Amino acid sequence: MSRPGEPTSGNAAELAVSAVVSRSASFVRVGAAYVAALGVAAVWLTMGPDTTWLWLDTLIADLLATLVIFGFSRAYKNSSFYDAYWSVVPPALLIYWWVAGDAGLGEVHCWLIFIVVGAWAVRLTGNWAYAFPGLHHEDWRYGMLRARAGRWEFVTDLVAIHVIPTLQVFLGMVPVYVAVTRTGDQLLWLSTIAFVVGICAVVLEYVADGQMHRFVRDRRPGQVMDQGLWSWSRHPNYFGEFGFWFSLAIFGVAAAPADVWWLFAGAAAMLAMFLGASIPMMEERSLERRPDYQSVIDRVSRFVPWPPHKVTV
């Protein structure tokens, strides 16, 4: 006989089904938001005024789509509607630029970029879907940012959580725009290097994600992650993510060597965000929740994978 308030086997089954339905319903709502967002972007690109600059047309479409996602975020009081935007939009930008640009289907460097961006998008979107519990959950960072903003929480939600990441991703994709909209001589050897760097970065992220998922599933209360890749870097997933954006910059240089002085701006912006915002926020939270995390900080490299330090007592 069960205690009062303790679920019976039947109730447990019903709760499990309810959780699945809730998660499934959340996927439907998020999916509808992205269909609407991409639909608005498509309408702008096909029926809106032509600025004569392909990159500007797509930037406006990108921002309009972001506003649609923002509308869903506000309606459902959950800014995690935006989470998948990071990985869903870059492949769409790449394909649109490739089709609208001068490079044809026979351009090898375009296919190399397509493979790297496609592999990255599938991995990152798949990782989001695997870990997505449903719209009852929101990324803790969003609530913290809004709370700190006080009466400016609406502006913070719009600008810091939605618009700025969109602009960062677009800036990171600009080298791809340069590469897939130009014909002529390409430094194919440099594109090959970019391809190798990009694929290695995606594989590193995939392995790091798998190791973290297994750790979360099996960990003991208070246990800290210092296994596998995470024993060489406290944030190997961010290192891999930077490696991906760095590879896109190399693709751009291969197409336009004279523009090397600005083509790494997007990768630099990503690095600044990881080192200046994302990692400090996560480490502060880890120290608050897991005091033993200080021992990981003492031994393990913060960002670049490196053999762990020996701590002497």
N, C-alpha and C positions, 0 to 999 in steps of 0.2 A: 504493500500500500504506500502510496506517495504522500509526502508531507504537504500541508497546505501551501499553495503557491508553487510547488514543484511540478514541472510539466510531466504528464504521463507520456508513454511512448506515442500515443495517438497525437497528443498536443505537440510533442517534439516534431513529429512528421509534418503537422500542419504548419508549424513555425518555419521549418525548412522550406516547405513549398512556398510559403509567403515571402521568404527572403529571396528565393529564386525569381518569383513573379515580380517582386519589387526591383530586383536587379535588371530583369528583362525589360520591365516597363521603363526603367531609367535609360537603358540603351536605346529604346524606341524614341524617347523624348530627345536624347542627345542627337540621335541620327536625324530626326526631323529638323532639329536646329541647324545641322550642317547642310542638309539638303536646301533649306531655306536660305542659308547664308551664301552657299555657292550659286544658288539660283539668282539671288540679287546681284552677285558679282557678274554672272553671265549676262544678265539683262543689261547691266551697265556697259559691258564690253561690246555687246552687239547692237544696242539701241541708244546708248548714251552719246554725248558729244565726243568727237575725236580730238584729242589734244595734239595730235601729230607725233607724239612721243609714246612709243609702245610701253616703255617702263613706267611712265606716269599714268597711262590708262590702267595698267594692272595694279599700280599702287593705290589708286583711287578705289578700284574694285575690291582690293584687299581690305582697305579700311571700311568700306561699306559692309562687307561680309563680317568684319569684326564687330561693327555696330549691331548687326543682327544677333550675333552670339551674345553680345553684351545685354541686349534686350531679354534674351532667354535667361541669362544669369540673374538679372534683376527680378524677372517674373517669378523664378523659382527660388530666389534668395540663395543662390549657390553659384559662385564664380568658377567652380570646377567644370562648368560647361565649356570653358575655354581650353581646358587641359589638352585635348586632342588637336586643337588648332595648330599647335606647334609642328606637328608631323603630317597633318592632312594637306595643308596648303602648299608647301614647297613642291611636291610632285605636280600639282595642278599648275603652278606657275611655270615649271620647267616645260611641261607639255605644251602649254599655250604659247610660250615664247618660241619654242622649237618650231611649232606649226606656223606661227605668224612671222618668224624671222626668215633670213636668207639661207640658212644652213639646211641642206636636204637630208633625206633619210640615209644617204650613203656616207655621211660624215662619221668616221670612227669615234672621234672624241665625244660627239654627242651621245653615242651609245654607251661609252664608258661613264659619262656623267649620269645617264639615265639609270644604269645598273647601280651605281653608288647611292644615288638619291632614293631609288626604289627600295634597295635593301635596307637603308637607314629608316625610311618611312614605315616599312612593314614591321621592322623590329620594334621601333618606338611606339607605333600605334598598337601593336600586339601586346607590348608590355603594359601600356595604359589599360587596354581592355582586360588583361589578366588580373590586374590589381584593382580595377574599378569595382567598388563595393555597391555602388548605387548612389542616387542623388540625395540620400539621407546623410551622405558624408561629403565634406568639403575639405580641400587642402588647408591644413592648419595655418599656412602662411597668409592666405587671403584674409581670413578673419582677423589675424593679428595686425595686418596692414590697415584694414578698415578701422579697427578699434583704436589704433594709434593716431589715425587721421581725425578722429572726433567728428566735428560737423562737416569736415571735408571728405567724409567717407565715400560719397557718390563720385567725386572727382578722382579720388584715389582708385576706386574700383574701375572707373572708365580708363583713366590714363595709365596708372602703374600696373594694373593687372591685365588689361586688355590691349590698349593701344601701343604702349611702349614695346611689349614683346612682339607685337606684329611688325613694328618698324625694325626691330632688331633682326628678326628672321628675314624680312625683306632685304635689309642691308646685307645680311649674310648670303643671300641668293643673288645679289647683283653680279658677282663674278660668273655665275651660271648664265645670266642674261647676256653678258659680254660674250661668253663662249658659244652659245647656241644661236645667236643672231648674227654671227659673222662668218663669212666665207674667206677663203684664201689660205695662205700659209699658216699651218698650225705646228707648234712644237710638240709633235706626237710623243716624243720621248718624255717630255715633261708631263703631258697628259697621262701617260702610263704610270709615272711616279705618283701623280695625284690619285689615280685609280687605286694603286696599292695602298697608299696612306689611308684613303677613305674606307676601303674594305677592311683593313686591319683595325681601324677605329670602330667600325660597326661590330666586328667580331669581338673586340674587347668589351664593348658595351653589352653585347649579348651574353657573354660569359659572366661578367660582373652582375648582371641582372639575375641570371640563373642562380648564382651563388647566394645572392641576397634573398631571393625567394625561398630557397631551401633553409637558410638561416632563420628567417622570420617564422617559417613553419615549425621548426624544431627547437627554437631557442628556449632557454630557461629564463625566468623572470630576472631582469637586471643584466642579462648577459650582453656583452658588446661584440660587434662584428670585427674580427681581426683574422679572418681565414681567407685562403685563396688569394685572389688579386687584392682583396681588402687588407691583406697583411703587408702589401707593398705600397698601397695608396689608400688614404682614408676616403677618397672619392674617385675611384677608377672610372665610374660611369661618367662623371663630368670631364675627366681627362679624355675619354673616348669621344664624348660629344664635341669637345673643342677640336679634337683631331679630325672629325668629320667636316666641320666648318673650315678648318685650315686647308683640307684637301680641296674644297670648292674654290678657295682663293687661288690655289695652285692651278686649277683648271682655267681660271680666268687669266692668269699670267701666261699660260701656254697659248692662249688665243690672242692676247694683247700684251706682249712683253713691255712695251713702252708705258703701260699703265700700272706697272707693279707698285708704284708709290702709293696708290690708294686702294688697290684691290684687296688688301688684307684688313681693311677697316672693319668689315663685318666680323671677321674672326677675332679681331682685337676687341670689339664690343662684347662679343660672347665671353671672351676670357675675362674682361673686366667685370661682367655680371656674375660669373661663376666665383671669381676670387673676392670680389668686393661685396657681394650681396648673398647669393645662394648658399655658398659654403659657410660663411660666418653665421648665418641664421640657423643652419642645420646643426652646426657644432655647438652653438649656444644652447639649443634645445636638447641636444644629446647630453651635454654636461649637466643640465638641470634634471633630466630624467634618469641618467645612468652615471653615477659618480665615478665608476670604474673607467669611463671613457677617457679620463685624463691620462691613464696609462697607455691608451692607444695613441693619443696625441704625442706622448713622450717617445714612442717607439716608431711610429709609422709616418711616412712622408705625407704631407698634406694633400698634394695634387699629383705631381709627377711620380709614377711608379718607381720605387727604389727599394733596395734591400733594407729591412727594418733595422733600426739602431739597437744597439745593446745598451740597456739601461743598467747602470751600476748603482748599487745601493750604498 
